[in-house]
Each structure stands twice: as C-alpha cells, then as structure tokens.
Amino acid sequence: MNRVTRTAQRWVVFVVAVGLWELVTQLAKAAGAEKSFFFPPPSEIALTAKDLWFSSAFGDHIVPGISRMLGGWALAGVIGIALGILLGRSRRAMAYLGAVFNFLRSIPPPLLVPFFVAAVGPTNMQFPTIVFGAIWPVLLNTVDGARGVDATKVETARVFRLSRTQWTFGVVLPSALPKVFAGLRLSLSIALILMVISELIGSANGIGNQLVRAQRDYEPTAMWAWIVLLGVLGYLFNTLLLVLERRVLAWQPRHSLETQALATGG
C-alpha cells in the first residue's frame, strides 16, 4: 500500500464528517433552529480560529500554555526515566515502593488541583499538576522495560565486566526504550489534558483560560476554535513523538515498522 493510499484512508472519514457537519449546521441555521447556535458550521469555526490563533493571543495565551505543558511533560519524563531505570533493576526497592506507586497513580490528577491551589497558589499550580499526572506512565513503563532486559544481555555484560554506567546506558536503557516511548506518548496526552484543566482554574493566561472566557462571554464559535486547537496540538505532538521514536529505535526493525504504521495510520 503506497503512501498516498494510506493518507487517503487516514483522512477520508475526517473529511466526510466535517462535510456532513457543515451541511447539517447550515441547513439548521437556515431553518432557524435555536440549537444551531451552539454548533456553528466548521467554516465559521475556521474563520474564528484564524483570527484568534494568529492574533496577540498566540503570544499571550497559546505560547505560555504550550510552554507549561511541554516543560511539565519533559520534567516528568526525566524524573520518570531516571527513577524507572533505578527501581526497575532493584527488586527490593519495588517490593517496598510498588504499593505506594500504585496508590499514587490511582489518584486522578484533577482531584489534586485544589491541593496544589492551596499549596502553591492558583496562578502557579499548573506546572506541578502537569508533572504529577504525567510522571506515572513514564515511570511505570520504564520500570517494566528495565525489568525485561534479556537474560543473554545480562550474562554478556557480566562476562565483559561492564561498569555500572556502561551497563545502565549501554544495556538497560536501550532495552527499555520501547516501553519508555510508550509511556512518553501516554504521558504527553495526559499533560495536554492537565494543562487545560489546570488553566480553567485561576490561571491568568493559557488556552484553558480563553476557553472559559469564551464560555462566559457566550461565544460558542470561539469555544470551538480553542477546542479545535487542542485537537491540532495533540495530533501534532503525538506525530512528532512517533517520528522521533522511529528514528531513535531504527535499530529495532520490528519496532520501527510498527511505529511507522502508527505514524501513517496504517
């Protein structure tokens, strides 16, 4: 199957859905239906999105929101990978900490928003909320990956008497990378969700802040424009991460093919 066919298959349902949405909303609008106000045509949403995304809101709200999300996700990734590698190779450590981790990851991160509001203030709680929620998929996937190092590699490293640094970065980390990237992808989605949720409460700027403002001003078209932006950002960041994963794990033929299929929708 060539790339053009895969691309067509990936987008045909989306294009048809948007076309039907446009048709139905235009007909409802022409008929004077009151509920059509809350479901504006995609053409109107696109015009509003162009005016909002490429205005002063880009620097005032979009950039700060994305910066918080990516910063929190990156910090969660670094901490999660580092702790996951250390704990994954220590059965005793996981025996003590496994129950604690399972308890903490079971707490829905949005429920901790009031705690972070009280602890660091409503204008500063977005970053720690994102970090707390995004760290668990990376940490637990890395632990799982570090535990799954092939026994042959372990024996080979022992024979060659690799140092702890060589063992960690030359054997454990490469073996755990497929699991690490799986955790990073899930973590990225959680970070985007938590960015919006945390910005809905007490934030002076951000996409969530503008979403609430549009709702309070009774501007459904602007609300949809911000919602569409979140979808675009989620798709864009996930695609970029899949491309990075394919490049980093190119030495694993099977994984490279699977990741390429995910990235192309095949």
BELGIUR-V17077 format. One record per run of one state. SS is the DSSP state (helix for helix, strand for strand, loop for the rest). FROM is the first residue (numbers start at 1). TO is the last residue. If there is no record, write none. Layout:
ss:SS from:FROM to:TO
ss:SS from:FROM to:TO
This chain:
ss:loop from:1 to:2
ss:helix from:3 to:30
ss:loop from:31 to:33
ss:helix from:34 to:38
ss:loop from:39 to:41
ss:helix from:42 to:53
ss:loop from:54 to:56
ss:helix from:57 to:88
ss:loop from:89 to:90
ss:helix from:91 to:105
ss:loop from:106 to:108
ss:helix from:109 to:120
ss:loop from:121 to:124
ss:helix from:125 to:147
ss:loop from:148 to:150
ss:helix from:151 to:159
ss:loop from:160 to:163
ss:helix from:164 to:199
ss:loop from:200 to:206
ss:helix from:207 to:216
ss:loop from:217 to:219
ss:helix from:220 to:248
ss:loop from:249 to:252
ss:helix from:253 to:264
ss:loop from:265 to:266
